[in-house]
Amino acid sequence: SSWRGPLGAPKDFEIGRICIEAKARRGAAKPYIAINSEHQLDENGTDALFLYVVELDKTPSENIEGYSLSEVASRVRSKLEAADNAAVATYEELLISAGFRWEDDYSDVRWIEGSSRFFQVSGNFPRITAQKVMPGVSEVKYSISLIECEPFLVTDNALETALGEK
């Protein structure tokens, strides 16, 4: 229920007033991530906003550590069935909204996960927000340097602490 991105919400995940914007990037790519609107990293209306960045790279099909999109979707579905079967229907609807279809074959591309990081978005975090653009300007797309985000790096515990306080 916290996965809101497929429904057009400005942040990918909303857990009460704690929000997470998730980004994937290729590990060998330049250290930048794409931001798709002036609202994605805007902390207004939140108690805390986190940016989660994970490195994903294509891997040969014979790599046993690799996985396909269908495999990930299936693993999440199985976990939901075990924990809260009622949530499965919502998950299925969100997958469809995100463009995923079980009948499509995603097996031709396999992925391997590299490092991941959490940043707390606050203060002078490098970003453009709705308050920083001129009236009439919207749907701003830009890139931010992960090197410039380093001072805002936090451990997973920072998110857990924020969630515990909600």
C-alpha positions, 0 to 999 in steps of 0.5 A: 500500500505504500508503493504510490509511484505507479499511481502518479504520486510524486514519490515512489513510496509513502508510509504515512508522512515518510517518503522514499524516492527510489532510483536505479542506475547502472553501476558503470554509468556516470555518478548521476541520477535522473529526476523526473519532476520538481516534486520528486525531491521536494520534502514539503508535506513530509516528515522525512524524505529519503532517496534510495539509489541502487546499482543494477547491471545487465548480466549474462543469462548463465549468471546464477546470481542474476534475476529477471524482472518476472522473478523479482515480481514473483518473489514479492508476490510470494512474500505478500501471499505469505504475509497478507494475502489481501495485499496481493490484489493491490500489488497486481493492480500496481504492477499493471499501472507500472506497465508490468504484465505477467504474460510478457516475457522479461527473461531475455534481460537478467540483472545483478544488484550492486551497491545501494545507498540511502540519502536523507533529502533535507536542507541544502540537498542538491535539487530543484523543488516546486518553490524554486521554479518560476510560476508556469514552469513544471515537469522539470527534468534534471540530473543530480550528482551523487558525489554532491549527495554524499554529505546526506548519506545515511544508513538504513537505520535512519529510515528505520528510525524515521518509520519507528517515529511515524 
